[in-house]
Amino acid sequence: MIQALDRQRTIFLHGLAGKRSNVPFHAEALRDLAQQSMSARAWAYIDGGAGNEETIQSNRSAFSHVHIRPRMMHPNETADFSSTLLGIPLAFPVLLAPIGVLDLICPKADLHVARQCADTGVPFIFSNQAGTAMETCAQVMSDNPRWMQLYWSRSDELVMSFVRRAEAAGCSALVLTVDTTLLGWRSRDLELGYLPFLRGMGIAQYTSDPVFLELLRKGGATPQAAAPKPPITLATIAAMLRLKSNYPGGFWKNLRSSEPLEAVRLFINIYSNPALSWDKLRWLRTQTRLPILVKGILRTEDALQARDCGANGIIVSNHGGRQVDGAVSTLRALSAIRQQLPRPFPVLLDSGIRSGSDMFKALALGADAVLLGRPYAYGLAIDRHNGVRDTILNLLNDFELTARLAGCRTLDDIDADMITTEFKVFPQNGI
């Protein structure tokens, strides 16, 4: 891992020679440049959220209500911010969050990200809605840690097939995402009338799965009502042709086949399960030895329930503001949850991380690690794999210097004494 001071010097020396980074260092500049590099549909899906997007704003504004209290005259010539999470050594307490349908940004996007995770040593959480199968991504990651996100579908057999594949692909944990049993009201996507799954995007984990393919051969998993058919227009025909191109095998192989359309119909009918309950987590705990983290927790009672049902950790997340508009910010929820769920039980924070100081504040409030989400997708849009790498390194270097300048040399130094907050912690039964 490149040390912050060494990389900082290199950047300034390159600047002396008239060379500047393609990837902006400021969060808003990164986001603005990414928008210029994406189609309107890709931007809406990656950047957008539910409703009026108040939750997205809340996730970000919460960090401005937490302030770092630097401690002076603490020698910081050396520092070590490594840790171990669920038996996995981490040079820095950060992982890349699962983001679905990255292929909206560029072809083979998940592979670009996987390779840069391998190069930087940051674990990658494979998305359940990826454009590249988990096995293919695992092949380019060598021994670098990877986890697998899991949505609970209407078929328990399919869920277990994903689990067994994750085990075989060397994933060291499962991330059971529980806040997406229904698709949120995502205004930007609705305005465009665009859902990428209908074009065969983001379903590679399914079309590479033997159980899914067997269900497809048998004609489906559950007796769902017949899927409504869109009006036949030139746009419909173009979308169907795109679907055949996106589906495994390519356009010419699929031109006369109905399988791509039938696969999308099956996926739409099966991928989410509104009947998901804690009993499923208890059952899953008996089916695999992999650690299970429950992602999507915002209330203390849910955090405690997850632990009691066998989870090995939780991820405080509101899905980046994409599911419930007006939901509590993750940083505020983290503070309350950690008070009721003390260490050593792992609590991670997702949604809203944009800088090294954000990461510092989350750790000081009790997070064992953070998930970086949209920023690495922005970096991917700007400069493909180099953009992912630079975005990761910018966060890590920013965090390292922030922590050292605050007088912290290890993660143990980053505690509640290092910050002051403007918001009150909710009572135990409040979140």
LOPAKOL-244120 format. One record per residue (C-alpha): residue number from 1; z, x, y. Coordinates in nm, 3 decimals, always signed. Each point is the difference from the previous one (the first is absolute). Layout:
<pts>
<pt k="NUM" z="Z" x="X" y="Y"/>
...
</pts>
This chain:
<pts>
<pt k="1" z="+0.000" x="+0.000" y="+0.000"/>
<pt k="2" z="-0.097" x="+0.138" y="+0.342"/>
<pt k="3" z="+0.306" x="+0.053" y="+0.220"/>
<pt k="4" z="+0.000" x="-0.181" y="+0.332"/>
<pt k="5" z="+0.020" x="+0.306" y="+0.225"/>
<pt k="6" z="-0.278" x="+0.179" y="-0.188"/>
<pt k="7" z="-0.231" x="-0.298" y="+0.024"/>
<pt k="8" z="+0.091" x="-0.060" y="+0.363"/>
<pt k="9" z="-0.096" x="+0.359" y="+0.085"/>
<pt k="10" z="-0.328" x="-0.037" y="-0.188"/>
<pt k="11" z="-0.087" x="-0.316" y="+0.192"/>
<pt k="12" z="+0.068" x="+0.169" y="+0.334"/>
<pt k="13" z="-0.199" x="+0.310" y="-0.097"/>
<pt k="14" z="-0.294" x="-0.217" y="-0.103"/>
<pt k="15" z="+0.033" x="-0.175" y="+0.335"/>
<pt k="16" z="-0.031" x="+0.337" y="+0.171"/>
<pt k="17" z="-0.334" x="+0.036" y="-0.178"/>
<pt k="18" z="-0.111" x="-0.345" y="+0.115"/>
<pt k="19" z="+0.064" x="-0.174" y="-0.331"/>
<pt k="20" z="+0.200" x="-0.321" y="-0.006"/>
<pt k="21" z="+0.120" x="-0.221" y="-0.286"/>
<pt k="22" z="-0.219" x="-0.292" y="-0.098"/>
<pt k="23" z="+0.313" x="-0.200" y="-0.078"/>
<pt k="24" z="+0.213" x="-0.109" y="+0.298"/>
<pt k="25" z="+0.369" x="+0.087" y="-0.005"/>
<pt k="26" z="+0.123" x="-0.303" y="+0.195"/>
<pt k="27" z="+0.040" x="-0.319" y="-0.205"/>
<pt k="28" z="-0.187" x="-0.229" y="+0.239"/>
<pt k="29" z="-0.284" x="+0.248" y="+0.046"/>
<pt k="30" z="-0.030" x="+0.027" y="-0.377"/>
<pt k="31" z="-0.021" x="-0.377" y="-0.030"/>
<pt k="32" z="-0.251" x="-0.035" y="+0.285"/>
<pt k="33" z="-0.237" x="+0.261" y="-0.140"/>
<pt k="34" z="+0.025" x="-0.152" y="-0.346"/>
<pt k="35" z="-0.110" x="-0.337" y="+0.135"/>
<pt k="36" z="-0.315" x="+0.162" y="+0.138"/>
<pt k="37" z="-0.071" x="+0.140" y="-0.348"/>
<pt k="38" z="+0.037" x="-0.327" y="-0.194"/>
<pt k="39" z="-0.202" x="-0.317" y="-0.033"/>
<pt k="40" z="+0.152" x="-0.313" y="+0.152"/>
<pt k="41" z="+0.078" x="-0.135" y="-0.348"/>
<pt k="42" z="+0.164" x="+0.322" y="-0.116"/>
<pt k="43" z="+0.205" x="+0.025" y="+0.319"/>
<pt k="44" z="+0.121" x="-0.359" y="-0.029"/>
<pt k="45" z="+0.110" x="+0.047" y="-0.359"/>
<pt k="46" z="+0.166" x="+0.342" y="+0.037"/>
<pt k="47" z="+0.156" x="-0.044" y="+0.343"/>
<pt k="48" z="+0.067" x="-0.373" y="+0.007"/>
<pt k="49" z="+0.308" x="-0.200" y="-0.089"/>
<pt k="50" z="+0.124" x="-0.353" y="-0.049"/>
<pt k="51" z="-0.011" x="-0.267" y="+0.270"/>
<pt k="52" z="+0.041" x="+0.133" y="+0.353"/>
<pt k="53" z="+0.101" x="+0.339" y="-0.141"/>
<pt k="54" z="+0.351" x="-0.014" y="+0.143"/>
<pt k="55" z="+0.136" x="+0.176" y="-0.308"/>
<pt k="56" z="-0.232" x="+0.296" y="+0.052"/>
<pt k="57" z="+0.128" x="+0.031" y="+0.355"/>
<pt k="58" z="+0.359" x="-0.043" y="-0.112"/>
<pt k="59" z="-0.033" x="+0.278" y="-0.257"/>
<pt k="60" z="-0.113" x="+0.238" y="+0.273"/>
<pt k="61" z="+0.233" x="-0.111" y="+0.281"/>
<pt k="62" z="+0.308" x="+0.030" y="-0.223"/>
<pt k="63" z="-0.031" x="+0.378" y="+0.007"/>
<pt k="64" z="+0.028" x="+0.000" y="+0.380"/>
<pt k="65" z="+0.348" x="-0.154" y="-0.035"/>
<pt k="66" z="+0.126" x="+0.297" y="-0.202"/>
<pt k="67" z="+0.065" x="+0.323" y="+0.186"/>
<pt k="68" z="+0.047" x="+0.352" y="-0.134"/>
<pt k="69" z="+0.307" x="+0.195" y="+0.112"/>
<pt k="70" z="-0.102" x="+0.367" y="-0.026"/>
<pt k="71" z="+0.273" x="+0.249" y="-0.084"/>
<pt k="72" z="-0.029" x="+0.333" y="+0.184"/>
<pt k="73" z="+0.074" x="+0.359" y="-0.103"/>
<pt k="74" z="-0.047" x="-0.061" y="-0.370"/>
<pt k="75" z="-0.207" x="+0.295" y="-0.124"/>
<pt k="76" z="-0.327" x="-0.139" y="-0.137"/>
<pt k="77" z="-0.202" x="+0.309" y="-0.080"/>
<pt k="78" z="-0.036" x="-0.133" y="-0.354"/>
<pt k="79" z="+0.000" x="-0.354" y="-0.135"/>
<pt k="80" z="-0.053" x="-0.176" y="-0.331"/>
<pt k="81" z="-0.068" x="-0.373" y="-0.008"/>
<pt k="82" z="-0.072" x="-0.026" y="-0.370"/>
<pt k="83" z="+0.165" x="-0.255" y="-0.224"/>
<pt k="84" z="-0.021" x="-0.161" y="-0.342"/>
<pt k="85" z="-0.088" x="-0.367" y="-0.032"/>
<pt k="86" z="+0.028" x="-0.164" y="-0.342"/>
<pt k="87" z="-0.028" x="+0.344" y="-0.156"/>
<pt k="88" z="-0.309" x="+0.091" y="+0.207"/>
<pt k="89" z="+0.027" x="+0.307" y="+0.227"/>
<pt k="90" z="-0.127" x="-0.066" y="+0.352"/>
<pt k="91" z="-0.065" x="+0.269" y="+0.261"/>
<pt k="92" z="+0.044" x="-0.275" y="+0.262"/>
<pt k="93" z="+0.132" x="-0.355" y="-0.053"/>
<pt k="94" z="-0.331" x="-0.179" y="+0.049"/>
<pt k="95" z="-0.255" x="-0.173" y="-0.224"/>
<pt k="96" z="-0.334" x="-0.163" y="+0.076"/>
<pt k="97" z="+0.027" x="-0.377" y="-0.018"/>
<pt k="98" z="-0.244" x="-0.204" y="-0.207"/>
<pt k="99" z="-0.281" x="-0.141" y="+0.214"/>
<pt k="100" z="-0.252" x="-0.232" y="-0.160"/>
<pt k="101" z="-0.377" x="+0.007" y="+0.039"/>
<pt k="102" z="-0.020" x="+0.341" y="+0.167"/>
<pt k="103" z="-0.368" x="-0.003" y="-0.101"/>
<pt k="104" z="-0.052" x="-0.216" y="+0.308"/>
<pt k="105" z="+0.033" x="+0.330" y="+0.187"/>
<pt k="106" z="-0.219" x="+0.219" y="-0.220"/>
<pt k="107" z="-0.119" x="+0.025" y="-0.361"/>
<pt k="108" z="+0.247" x="+0.150" y="-0.249"/>
<pt k="109" z="+0.271" x="-0.014" y="+0.262"/>
<pt k="110" z="+0.286" x="+0.002" y="-0.250"/>
<pt k="111" z="-0.133" x="+0.326" y="-0.143"/>
<pt k="112" z="-0.004" x="+0.158" y="+0.347"/>
<pt k="113" z="+0.365" x="-0.097" y="+0.044"/>
<pt k="114" z="+0.102" x="+0.111" y="-0.350"/>
<pt k="115" z="-0.151" x="+0.345" y="+0.051"/>
<pt k="116" z="+0.180" x="+0.052" y="+0.330"/>
<pt k="117" z="+0.329" x="-0.111" y="-0.153"/>
<pt k="118" z="-0.052" x="+0.264" y="-0.266"/>
<pt k="119" z="-0.072" x="+0.262" y="+0.268"/>
<pt k="120" z="+0.298" x="-0.088" y="+0.220"/>
<pt k="121" z="+0.245" x="-0.081" y="-0.279"/>
<pt k="122" z="+0.072" x="-0.351" y="+0.129"/>
<pt k="123" z="+0.024" x="-0.268" y="-0.272"/>
<pt k="124" z="-0.261" x="-0.277" y="+0.004"/>
<pt k="125" z="+0.080" x="-0.357" y="-0.098"/>
<pt k="126" z="-0.318" x="-0.135" y="-0.158"/>
<pt k="127" z="-0.088" x="-0.345" y="+0.132"/>
<pt k="128" z="-0.021" x="-0.295" y="-0.235"/>
<pt k="129" z="-0.308" x="-0.096" y="+0.207"/>
<pt k="130" z="-0.171" x="+0.339" y="-0.004"/>
<pt k="131" z="-0.372" x="+0.067" y="-0.001"/>
<pt k="132" z="+0.042" x="+0.275" y="-0.261"/>
<pt k="133" z="+0.185" x="-0.033" y="-0.329"/>
<pt k="134" z="+0.339" x="+0.169" y="-0.029"/>
<pt k="135" z="-0.119" x="+0.229" y="-0.282"/>
<pt k="136" z="-0.280" x="+0.143" y="+0.215"/>
<pt k="137" z="+0.235" x="+0.069" y="+0.290"/>
<pt k="138" z="+0.255" x="+0.157" y="-0.234"/>
<pt k="139" z="-0.261" x="+0.247" y="-0.126"/>
<pt k="140" z="-0.034" x="+0.163" y="+0.344"/>
<pt k="141" z="+0.375" x="+0.021" y="+0.066"/>
<pt k="142" z="+0.094" x="+0.257" y="-0.264"/>
<pt k="143" z="+0.381" x="-0.008" y="-0.031"/>
<pt k="144" z="+0.062" x="-0.145" y="+0.345"/>
<pt k="145" z="+0.227" x="-0.307" y="-0.016"/>
<pt k="146" z="-0.158" x="-0.346" y="+0.007"/>
<pt k="147" z="+0.144" x="-0.346" y="-0.030"/>
<pt k="148" z="-0.173" x="-0.328" y="-0.078"/>
<pt k="149" z="+0.029" x="-0.321" y="+0.200"/>
<pt k="150" z="+0.022" x="-0.315" y="-0.210"/>
<pt k="151" z="-0.082" x="-0.355" y="+0.101"/>
<pt k="152" z="+0.120" x="-0.254" y="-0.255"/>
<pt k="153" z="-0.300" x="-0.202" y="-0.108"/>
<pt k="154" z="-0.011" x="-0.328" y="-0.191"/>
<pt k="155" z="-0.045" x="+0.195" y="-0.323"/>
<pt k="156" z="+0.302" x="+0.195" y="-0.128"/>
<pt k="157" z="-0.234" x="+0.170" y="-0.246"/>
<pt k="158" z="-0.209" x="+0.130" y="+0.289"/>
<pt k="159" z="+0.313" x="+0.116" y="+0.184"/>
<pt k="160" z="+0.110" x="+0.199" y="-0.304"/>
<pt k="161" z="-0.348" x="+0.148" y="-0.036"/>
<pt k="162" z="+0.030" x="+0.134" y="+0.355"/>
<pt k="163" z="+0.344" x="+0.140" y="-0.085"/>
<pt k="164" z="-0.122" x="+0.177" y="-0.313"/>
<pt k="165" z="-0.296" x="+0.144" y="+0.187"/>
<pt k="166" z="+0.232" x="+0.126" y="+0.276"/>
<pt k="167" z="+0.216" x="+0.168" y="-0.261"/>
<pt k="168" z="-0.303" x="+0.163" y="-0.162"/>
<pt k="169" z="-0.134" x="+0.112" y="+0.340"/>
<pt k="170" z="+0.318" x="+0.195" y="+0.069"/>
<pt k="171" z="+0.148" x="-0.233" y="+0.258"/>
<pt k="172" z="+0.370" x="+0.073" y="+0.042"/>
<pt k="173" z="+0.106" x="-0.339" y="+0.140"/>
<pt k="174" z="-0.111" x="-0.362" y="+0.040"/>
<pt k="175" z="+0.008" x="-0.176" y="+0.336"/>
<pt k="176" z="+0.036" x="-0.373" y="-0.067"/>
<pt k="177" z="-0.121" x="-0.172" y="+0.318"/>
<pt k="178" z="+0.166" x="-0.340" y="+0.029"/>
<pt k="179" z="-0.100" x="-0.121" y="+0.347"/>
<pt k="180" z="-0.363" x="-0.082" y="-0.081"/>
<pt k="181" z="+0.022" x="-0.287" y="-0.246"/>
<pt k="182" z="-0.217" x="-0.185" y="+0.251"/>
<pt k="183" z="-0.244" x="+0.144" y="+0.252"/>
<pt k="184" z="+0.138" x="-0.004" y="+0.355"/>
<pt k="185" z="-0.174" x="-0.183" y="+0.286"/>
<pt k="186" z="-0.195" x="+0.298" y="+0.130"/>
<pt k="187" z="-0.161" x="-0.115" y="+0.321"/>
<pt k="188" z="-0.251" x="+0.279" y="+0.052"/>
<pt k="189" z="-0.144" x="-0.034" y="-0.351"/>
<pt k="190" z="-0.010" x="-0.378" y="+0.038"/>
<pt k="191" z="-0.188" x="+0.028" y="+0.329"/>
<pt k="192" z="-0.267" x="+0.206" y="-0.176"/>
<pt k="193" z="+0.011" x="-0.218" y="-0.312"/>
<pt k="194" z="+0.022" x="+0.322" y="-0.197"/>
<pt k="195" z="+0.188" x="+0.080" y="-0.322"/>
<pt k="196" z="-0.120" x="+0.326" y="-0.160"/>
<pt k="197" z="+0.098" x="-0.104" y="-0.353"/>
<pt k="198" z="-0.272" x="-0.266" y="+0.004"/>
<pt k="199" z="-0.251" x="+0.283" y="+0.036"/>
<pt k="200" z="+0.142" x="+0.186" y="-0.298"/>
<pt k="201" z="+0.200" x="+0.250" y="+0.207"/>
<pt k="202" z="+0.358" x="+0.102" y="-0.078"/>
<pt k="203" z="+0.000" x="-0.117" y="-0.362"/>
<pt k="204" z="-0.065" x="+0.328" y="-0.183"/>
<pt k="205" z="+0.337" x="-0.008" y="-0.177"/>
<pt k="206" z="-0.110" x="-0.330" y="-0.154"/>
<pt k="207" z="-0.361" x="+0.073" y="-0.088"/>
<pt k="208" z="+0.116" x="+0.318" y="-0.177"/>
<pt k="209" z="+0.269" x="-0.180" y="-0.198"/>
<pt k="210" z="-0.057" x="-0.096" y="-0.367"/>
<pt k="211" z="+0.219" x="-0.310" y="+0.020"/>
<pt k="212" z="-0.179" x="-0.125" y="+0.311"/>
<pt k="213" z="-0.337" x="+0.060" y="-0.160"/>
<pt k="214" z="+0.110" x="-0.187" y="-0.312"/>
<pt k="215" z="+0.120" x="-0.291" y="+0.215"/>
<pt k="216" z="-0.336" x="+0.010" y="+0.173"/>
<pt k="217" z="-0.179" x="-0.015" y="-0.335"/>
<pt k="218" z="+0.212" x="-0.300" y="-0.103"/>
<pt k="219" z="-0.070" x="-0.179" y="+0.325"/>
<pt k="220" z="+0.330" x="+0.041" y="+0.189"/>
<pt k="221" z="+0.376" x="+0.022" y="-0.035"/>
<pt k="222" z="+0.138" x="-0.336" y="+0.102"/>
<pt k="223" z="-0.148" x="-0.348" y="+0.038"/>
<pt k="224" z="-0.065" x="+0.024" y="+0.373"/>
<pt k="225" z="-0.198" x="-0.256" y="+0.192"/>
<pt k="226" z="-0.366" x="+0.084" y="+0.044"/>
<pt k="227" z="-0.048" x="+0.241" y="+0.289"/>
<pt k="228" z="-0.170" x="-0.157" y="+0.303"/>
<pt k="229" z="-0.350" x="+0.126" y="+0.065"/>
<pt k="230" z="-0.117" x="+0.115" y="+0.344"/>
<pt k="231" z="-0.306" x="-0.150" y="+0.167"/>
<pt k="232" z="-0.318" x="+0.183" y="-0.098"/>
<pt k="233" z="-0.127" x="+0.189" y="+0.305"/>
<pt k="234" z="-0.160" x="+0.338" y="+0.063"/>
<pt k="235" z="+0.351" x="+0.136" y="+0.063"/>
<pt k="236" z="+0.115" x="-0.131" y="-0.338"/>
<pt k="237" z="-0.291" x="+0.164" y="-0.175"/>
<pt k="238" z="+0.067" x="+0.329" y="+0.180"/>
<pt k="239" z="+0.366" x="-0.016" y="-0.102"/>
<pt k="240" z="-0.094" x="-0.060" y="-0.364"/>
<pt k="241" z="-0.237" x="+0.296" y="+0.006"/>
<pt k="242" z="+0.276" x="+0.215" y="+0.149"/>
<pt k="243" z="+0.234" x="-0.119" y="-0.274"/>
<pt k="244" z="-0.246" x="+0.111" y="-0.267"/>
<pt k="245" z="-0.029" x="+0.338" y="+0.171"/>
<pt k="246" z="+0.379" x="+0.046" y="+0.020"/>
<pt k="247" z="+0.063" x="-0.101" y="-0.361"/>
<pt k="248" z="+0.023" x="+0.277" y="-0.265"/>
<pt k="249" z="-0.343" x="+0.103" y="-0.125"/>
<pt k="250" z="-0.180" x="-0.040" y="+0.330"/>
<pt k="251" z="-0.251" x="-0.240" y="+0.147"/>
<pt k="252" z="-0.289" x="+0.023" y="-0.246"/>
<pt k="253" z="+0.216" x="-0.033" y="-0.308"/>
<pt k="254" z="+0.175" x="-0.305" y="+0.147"/>
<pt k="255" z="-0.301" x="-0.164" y="+0.165"/>
<pt k="256" z="-0.054" x="-0.258" y="-0.275"/>
<pt k="257" z="+0.361" x="-0.014" y="-0.120"/>
<pt k="258" z="+0.251" x="-0.270" y="+0.086"/>
<pt k="259" z="+0.292" x="+0.226" y="-0.091"/>
<pt k="260" z="+0.071" x="+0.130" y="+0.354"/>
<pt k="261" z="+0.038" x="-0.352" y="+0.137"/>
<pt k="262" z="+0.206" x="-0.112" y="-0.299"/>
<pt k="263" z="+0.228" x="+0.305" y="+0.041"/>
<pt k="264" z="+0.065" x="-0.086" y="+0.363"/>
<pt k="265" z="+0.075" x="-0.360" y="-0.092"/>
<pt k="266" z="+0.244" x="+0.113" y="-0.268"/>
<pt k="267" z="+0.165" x="+0.244" y="+0.237"/>
<pt k="268" z="+0.049" x="-0.267" y="+0.267"/>
<pt k="269" z="+0.156" x="-0.232" y="-0.259"/>
<pt k="270" z="+0.229" x="+0.258" y="-0.156"/>
<pt k="271" z="+0.107" x="+0.275" y="+0.240"/>
<pt k="272" z="+0.301" x="-0.169" y="+0.162"/>
<pt k="273" z="+0.281" x="-0.202" y="-0.151"/>
<pt k="274" z="+0.201" x="-0.228" y="+0.232"/>
<pt k="275" z="+0.240" x="-0.071" y="-0.288"/>
<pt k="276" z="+0.126" x="+0.361" y="-0.002"/>
<pt k="277" z="+0.378" x="+0.011" y="-0.051"/>
<pt k="278" z="+0.276" x="+0.253" y="-0.062"/>
<pt k="279" z="-0.026" x="-0.070" y="-0.373"/>
<pt k="280" z="-0.333" x="+0.185" y="+0.000"/>
<pt k="281" z="+0.169" x="+0.310" y="+0.138"/>
<pt k="282" z="+0.269" x="-0.019" y="-0.269"/>
<pt k="283" z="-0.271" x="-0.028" y="-0.265"/>
<pt k="284" z="-0.204" x="+0.286" y="+0.148"/>
<pt k="285" z="+0.307" x="+0.221" y="-0.007"/>
<pt k="286" z="+0.009" x="-0.039" y="-0.380"/>
<pt k="287" z="-0.370" x="+0.085" y="-0.038"/>
<pt k="288" z="-0.031" x="+0.343" y="+0.163"/>
<pt k="289" z="+0.199" x="+0.316" y="+0.053"/>
<pt k="290" z="-0.160" x="+0.064" y="+0.337"/>
<pt k="291" z="+0.223" x="-0.047" y="+0.304"/>
<pt k="292" z="-0.070" x="-0.329" y="+0.177"/>
<pt k="293" z="+0.022" x="-0.042" y="+0.377"/>
<pt k="294" z="-0.020" x="-0.348" y="+0.150"/>
<pt k="295" z="-0.209" x="-0.005" y="+0.319"/>
<pt k="296" z="+0.022" x="-0.278" y="+0.258"/>
<pt k="297" z="+0.379" x="-0.027" y="+0.039"/>
<pt k="298" z="+0.143" x="-0.108" y="+0.338"/>
<pt k="299" z="+0.331" x="-0.167" y="-0.090"/>
<pt k="300" z="+0.318" x="+0.156" y="-0.136"/>
<pt k="301" z="+0.041" x="-0.262" y="-0.272"/>
<pt k="302" z="-0.352" x="+0.068" y="-0.125"/>
<pt k="303" z="+0.071" x="+0.372" y="-0.003"/>
<pt k="304" z="+0.314" x="-0.054" y="-0.204"/>
<pt k="305" z="-0.183" x="-0.240" y="-0.233"/>
<pt k="306" z="-0.275" x="+0.255" y="-0.057"/>
<pt k="307" z="+0.258" x="+0.263" y="-0.095"/>
<pt k="308" z="+0.182" x="-0.240" y="-0.230"/>
<pt k="309" z="-0.326" x="-0.096" y="-0.173"/>
<pt k="310" z="-0.073" x="+0.361" y="-0.091"/>
<pt k="311" z="-0.190" x="+0.146" y="+0.295"/>
<pt k="312" z="+0.048" x="+0.372" y="+0.051"/>
<pt k="313" z="-0.057" x="-0.028" y="+0.373"/>
<pt k="314" z="-0.138" x="-0.225" y="+0.273"/>
<pt k="315" z="-0.253" x="+0.037" y="+0.277"/>
<pt k="316" z="+0.091" x="-0.181" y="+0.321"/>
<pt k="317" z="-0.335" x="-0.140" y="+0.109"/>
<pt k="318" z="-0.165" x="-0.299" y="+0.164"/>
<pt k="319" z="-0.344" x="+0.107" y="-0.123"/>
<pt k="320" z="-0.083" x="+0.156" y="+0.333"/>
<pt k="321" z="+0.027" x="-0.340" y="+0.168"/>
<pt k="322" z="-0.277" x="-0.144" y="-0.216"/>
<pt k="323" z="+0.190" x="-0.279" y="-0.174"/>
<pt k="324" z="+0.263" x="-0.180" y="+0.215"/>
<pt k="325" z="-0.054" x="-0.003" y="+0.374"/>
<pt k="326" z="+0.332" x="+0.024" y="+0.180"/>
<pt k="327" z="+0.175" x="+0.173" y="-0.290"/>
<pt k="328" z="+0.285" x="+0.236" y="+0.081"/>
<pt k="329" z="-0.101" x="+0.361" y="+0.067"/>
<pt k="330" z="+0.046" x="+0.235" y="-0.292"/>
<pt k="331" z="+0.213" x="+0.246" y="+0.200"/>
<pt k="332" z="+0.248" x="-0.271" y="+0.090"/>
<pt k="333" z="+0.009" x="-0.130" y="-0.357"/>
<pt k="334" z="+0.050" x="+0.355" y="-0.131"/>
<pt k="335" z="+0.318" x="+0.047" y="+0.203"/>
<pt k="336" z="+0.160" x="-0.313" y="-0.143"/>
<pt k="337" z="-0.114" x="+0.060" y="-0.357"/>
<pt k="338" z="+0.120" x="+0.358" y="-0.018"/>
<pt k="339" z="+0.349" x="-0.106" y="+0.110"/>
<pt k="340" z="+0.023" x="-0.235" y="-0.297"/>
<pt k="341" z="-0.185" x="+0.221" y="-0.247"/>
<pt k="342" z="+0.141" x="+0.351" y="+0.035"/>
<pt k="343" z="-0.138" x="+0.317" y="-0.148"/>
<pt k="344" z="-0.091" x="+0.122" y="-0.254"/>
<pt k="345" z="-0.210" x="-0.316" y="-0.046"/>
<pt k="346" z="-0.343" x="+0.087" y="+0.149"/>
<pt k="347" z="-0.109" x="-0.199" y="+0.305"/>
<pt k="348" z="-0.341" x="+0.080" y="+0.153"/>
<pt k="349" z="-0.155" x="-0.130" y="+0.322"/>
<pt k="350" z="-0.357" x="-0.124" y="+0.040"/>
<pt k="351" z="-0.179" x="-0.152" y="+0.301"/>
<pt k="352" z="-0.005" x="+0.145" y="+0.348"/>
<pt k="353" z="+0.018" x="+0.379" y="-0.053"/>
<pt k="354" z="-0.229" x="+0.169" y="+0.251"/>
<pt k="355" z="+0.166" x="+0.332" y="+0.089"/>
<pt k="356" z="+0.247" x="+0.266" y="-0.103"/>
<pt k="357" z="+0.267" x="-0.152" y="+0.222"/>
<pt k="358" z="-0.051" x="-0.339" y="-0.170"/>
<pt k="359" z="+0.055" x="+0.174" y="-0.331"/>
<pt k="360" z="+0.315" x="+0.170" y="+0.132"/>
<pt k="361" z="+0.144" x="-0.330" y="+0.124"/>
<pt k="362" z="-0.067" x="-0.175" y="-0.331"/>
<pt k="363" z="+0.173" x="+0.278" y="-0.193"/>
<pt k="364" z="+0.296" x="-0.008" y="+0.239"/>
<pt k="365" z="+0.034" x="-0.375" y="-0.062"/>
<pt k="366" z="+0.022" x="+0.058" y="-0.374"/>
<pt k="367" z="-0.350" x="+0.024" y="-0.144"/>
<pt k="368" z="-0.042" x="+0.251" y="-0.281"/>
<pt k="369" z="-0.370" x="+0.028" y="+0.078"/>
<pt k="370" z="-0.270" x="-0.177" y="+0.201"/>
<pt k="371" z="-0.347" x="-0.130" y="-0.079"/>
<pt k="372" z="-0.289" x="+0.087" y="+0.230"/>
<pt k="373" z="-0.261" x="-0.274" y="+0.010"/>
<pt k="374" z="-0.265" x="-0.086" y="+0.260"/>
<pt k="375" z="-0.005" x="+0.345" y="+0.172"/>
<pt k="376" z="-0.153" x="+0.172" y="-0.303"/>
<pt k="377" z="-0.261" x="-0.277" y="-0.021"/>
<pt k="378" z="-0.080" x="+0.068" y="+0.367"/>
<pt k="379" z="-0.034" x="+0.369" y="-0.079"/>
<pt k="380" z="-0.232" x="-0.084" y="-0.290"/>
<pt k="381" z="-0.222" x="-0.201" y="+0.234"/>
<pt k="382" z="-0.019" x="+0.282" y="+0.254"/>
<pt k="383" z="-0.066" x="+0.302" y="-0.222"/>
<pt k="384" z="+0.008" x="-0.109" y="-0.366"/>
<pt k="385" z="+0.211" x="+0.231" y="-0.221"/>
<pt k="386" z="+0.063" x="+0.245" y="+0.286"/>
<pt k="387" z="+0.131" x="-0.288" y="+0.207"/>
<pt k="388" z="+0.243" x="-0.103" y="-0.273"/>
<pt k="389" z="+0.125" x="+0.357" y="-0.034"/>
<pt k="390" z="+0.046" x="+0.052" y="+0.375"/>
<pt k="391" z="+0.178" x="-0.332" y="+0.043"/>
<pt k="392" z="+0.245" x="+0.091" y="-0.277"/>
<pt k="393" z="+0.060" x="+0.348" y="+0.139"/>
<pt k="394" z="+0.043" x="-0.132" y="+0.354"/>
<pt k="395" z="+0.278" x="-0.232" y="-0.117"/>
<pt k="396" z="+0.176" x="+0.267" y="-0.205"/>
<pt k="397" z="-0.023" x="+0.268" y="+0.271"/>
<pt k="398" z="+0.116" x="-0.245" y="+0.266"/>
<pt k="399" z="+0.296" x="-0.098" y="-0.217"/>
<pt k="400" z="+0.093" x="+0.360" y="-0.075"/>
<pt k="401" z="+0.010" x="+0.100" y="+0.367"/>
<pt k="402" z="+0.178" x="-0.322" y="+0.103"/>
<pt k="403" z="+0.271" x="+0.056" y="-0.261"/>
<pt k="404" z="+0.047" x="+0.369" y="+0.078"/>
<pt k="405" z="+0.010" x="-0.059" y="+0.375"/>
<pt k="406" z="+0.262" x="-0.271" y="-0.060"/>
<pt k="407" z="+0.215" x="+0.261" y="-0.177"/>
<pt k="408" z="-0.074" x="-0.103" y="-0.359"/>
<pt k="409" z="-0.099" x="+0.248" y="-0.268"/>
<pt k="410" z="+0.024" x="-0.220" y="-0.310"/>
<pt k="411" z="-0.027" x="-0.370" y="-0.077"/>
<pt k="412" z="+0.378" x="-0.015" y="-0.037"/>
<pt k="413" z="+0.026" x="+0.081" y="+0.371"/>
<pt k="414" z="-0.203" x="-0.310" y="+0.092"/>
<pt k="415" z="+0.259" x="-0.277" y="+0.000"/>
<pt k="416" z="+0.123" x="-0.287" y="+0.216"/>
<pt k="417" z="+0.176" x="+0.243" y="+0.234"/>
<pt k="418" z="-0.342" x="+0.128" y="+0.110"/>
<pt k="419" z="-0.109" x="-0.331" y="+0.150"/>
<pt k="420" z="+0.118" x="-0.287" y="+0.213"/>
<pt k="421" z="-0.141" x="-0.351" y="-0.030"/>
<pt k="422" z="-0.041" x="-0.285" y="+0.246"/>
<pt k="423" z="-0.010" x="-0.271" y="-0.264"/>
<pt k="424" z="+0.292" x="-0.143" y="-0.192"/>
<pt k="425" z="+0.008" x="+0.007" y="-0.377"/>
<pt k="426" z="-0.016" x="-0.343" y="-0.158"/>
<pt k="427" z="+0.302" x="-0.114" y="-0.203"/>
<pt k="428" z="-0.027" x="+0.028" y="-0.378"/>
<pt k="429" z="-0.137" x="-0.351" y="-0.043"/>
<pt k="430" z="-0.222" x="+0.021" y="+0.308"/>
<pt k="431" z="-0.291" x="+0.192" y="-0.147"/>
</pts>
